[in-house]
Amino acid sequence: MISRALKGVMSSKDTIRARLKKNDLIKIIAVVLIIATYMTNLSASIKIGRAPGHEPSDAWMQALTWMRYNTPEPFGDVYYKRFVGLLK
């Protein structure tokens, strides 16, 4: 009885392989490898991103705030007016 079940499994695998062309197998393998690579890098990136020390320092934020209020707009009012009109 077990041998009959195994023959059924083997024959179904053989028919699946026969249906898939070589190009289809290459595509499936490529997708699996891309997903595996993405997932491993994603978990490492999340760990690194959650670690302390990956934000701008207070001095950096003060410098950016000073620049915001003490330097002119690089594109002037033309750039600002052009896109504010789109938001309304």
LINHUMO-V276034 format. One record per residue. N is the residue number from 0. RES is the residue in one small letter. OMEGA is omega in radians with two decimals (* if undefined). NEAR is the number of other ideal C-beta (glycine too) atoms within 12 Angstrom. Layout:
n:res:omega:near
N:RES:OMEGA:NEAR
N:RES:OMEGA:NEAR
This chain:
n:res:omega:near
0:m:3.11:7
1:i:-3.13:8
2:s:3.08:9
3:r:3.12:10
4:a:3.12:11
5:l:3.09:12
6:k:3.11:13
7:g:3.12:14
8:v:3.14:14
9:m:-3.12:14
10:s:3.11:14
11:s:3.08:14
12:k:3.14:14
13:d:3.14:13
14:t:3.09:12
15:i:3.13:15
16:r:-3.14:15
17:a:-3.12:13
18:r:-3.11:12
19:l:3.07:16
20:k:-3.13:12
21:k:3.14:12
22:n:3.11:10
23:d:3.12:15
24:l:3.12:16
25:i:3.12:13
26:k:-3.14:14
27:i:3.13:17
28:i:3.13:15
29:a:3.14:14
30:v:3.13:14
31:v:3.13:14
32:l:3.11:14
33:i:3.13:14
34:i:3.13:14
35:a:3.13:14
36:t:3.14:14
37:y:-3.09:14
38:m:3.14:14
39:t:3.12:14
40:n:3.13:14
41:l:-3.13:14
42:s:3.10:14
43:a:3.14:14
44:s:3.11:14
45:i:3.12:13
46:k:-3.13:12
47:i:-3.12:13
48:g:-3.14:13
49:r:3.14:12
50:a:3.14:11
51:p:3.07:7
52:g:-3.13:9
53:h:3.07:12
54:e:3.14:11
55:p:3.14:12
56:s:3.13:11
57:d:3.12:10
58:a:3.12:10
59:w:3.13:12
60:m:3.09:13
61:q:3.13:14
62:a:3.12:15
63:l:3.10:15
64:t:3.10:14
65:w:3.13:12
66:m:-3.12:14
67:r:-3.04:13
68:y:-3.04:11
69:n:3.08:11
70:t:-3.13:11
71:p:3.06:11
72:e:-3.08:14
73:p:-3.11:11
74:f:-3.14:11
75:g:-3.11:10
76:d:-3.09:13
77:v:-3.14:12
78:y:-3.11:13
79:y:-3.11:15
80:k:-3.11:14
81:r:-3.07:12
82:f:3.06:12
83:v:3.10:11
84:g:3.11:11
85:l:-3.11:9
86:l:-3.09:8
87:k:*:6
